[in-house]
Amino acid sequence: MNEKQKLFLQKAIIEAKKYSEIAAETDIKHEEMSRWWSELKEEREELAKIRQIWLRKCPTTDYWAFHNWHTQTERKCHYCGITEEEIQKLIAENKIVTKRLTTRGRSLEIERLEPNEKYDNLQNLVYCCYWCNNAKTDEFTAEEFKPIGKEFNKIWKNRLDK
């Protein structure tokens, strides 16, 4: 992807600008934008997915800082260590059965280590499974919850080994 295409995706996806606005701000022609919209489908969809999370969790943070955090942070629960792949395996094998799986529990969530801080402090964010996030609530500090996460880890490992 070249710099003009990156600029186009920045304006179209992250800033949610119309082609006419992008054309007025750049030297990118409408025909190029239309072609790139199709050609850059995977990149566009990935940026849009991350943008939705960013808007929901921390829109006051710079998008690219959040994007880097989101894509570079290891995808496992900060407390129990379960990965999204392991969650999917447990679901597929019916080893996780909960009515909540239609909305939460299929992927990792973004958790605040210090619950009273806002989501815009990226150093305060970690990935967390639904079960740890739900159990920790805003009552426990990250340090207080670590022993509980270790117990959850034993349960997940036991289920994965069966």
BELLINWO-V902490 format. One record per residue. N is the residue number from 1. SS is DSSP state (a for helix, b for strand, c for the rest). Layout:
N SS
N SS
This chain:
1 c
2 c
3 a
4 a
5 a
6 a
7 a
8 a
9 a
10 a
11 a
12 a
13 a
14 a
15 c
16 c
17 c
18 c
19 a
20 a
21 a
22 a
23 a
24 a
25 a
26 c
27 c
28 c
29 c
30 a
31 a
32 a
33 a
34 a
35 a
36 a
37 a
38 a
39 a
40 c
41 a
42 a
43 a
44 a
45 a
46 a
47 a
48 a
49 a
50 a
51 a
52 a
53 a
54 a
55 a
56 a
57 a
58 c
59 c
60 c
61 c
62 c
63 a
64 a
65 a
66 a
67 a
68 a
69 a
70 a
71 a
72 a
73 c
74 c
75 c
76 b
77 c
78 c
79 c
80 c
81 c
82 c
83 b
84 a
85 a
86 a
87 a
88 a
89 a
90 a
91 a
92 a
93 c
94 c
95 c
96 c
97 c
98 c
99 a
100 a
101 a
102 a
103 c
104 c
105 c
106 c
107 c
108 c
109 b
110 b
111 b
112 b
113 c
114 c
115 c
116 c
117 c
118 c
119 c
120 c
121 c
122 a
123 a
124 a
125 b
126 b
127 b
128 b
129 c
130 a
131 a
132 a
133 a
134 a
135 a
136 a
137 c
138 c
139 c
140 c
141 c
142 a
143 a
144 a
145 a
146 a
147 a
148 a
149 a
150 a
151 a
152 a
153 a
154 a
155 a
156 a
157 a
158 a
159 a
160 a
161 a
162 c
